[in-house]
Amino acid sequence: GPGDDPKHEQICQSIEALDRRGMELIEQQDPGGFHAYQREFRNTICGQHPIAVLLHALNALGTRAQSDGGPVQHHLKFVQYAQSQRVTRQDESSVSYAAAVVTLAA
């Protein structure tokens, strides 16, 4: 079937690679890099504006002093990724889902 052809696997793998590129910038808490990624690749991300707000908020908190004088540091890590279907043809589409967790650094 089409799933046996490596050429057909390339489409869903390209989608994942594009998604993960954006996810890396989010994990790095890089709002400028995320914005540049969006401008360059035009990857449709339904939550792009809330994500940008989160990244800017984390950066603002990082510059704020804790009671001991140090900055508030956060870790942001994606814990799950999935695609609604494995796209194998140009006329198909899929939705990617990603879940991340933000924690205070110890």
HELIX and SHEET records of a PDB file:
HELIX    1   1 PRO A    2  ASP A    4  5                                   3    
HELIX    2   2 PRO A    6  GLU A   27  1                                  22    
HELIX    3   3 PRO A   31  PHE A   41  1                                  11    
HELIX    4   4 GLN A   48  THR A   63  1                                  16    
SHEET    1   A 2 HIS A  74  GLN A  83  0                                        
SHEET    2   A 2 SER A  96  LEU A 104 -1                                        
END                                                                             
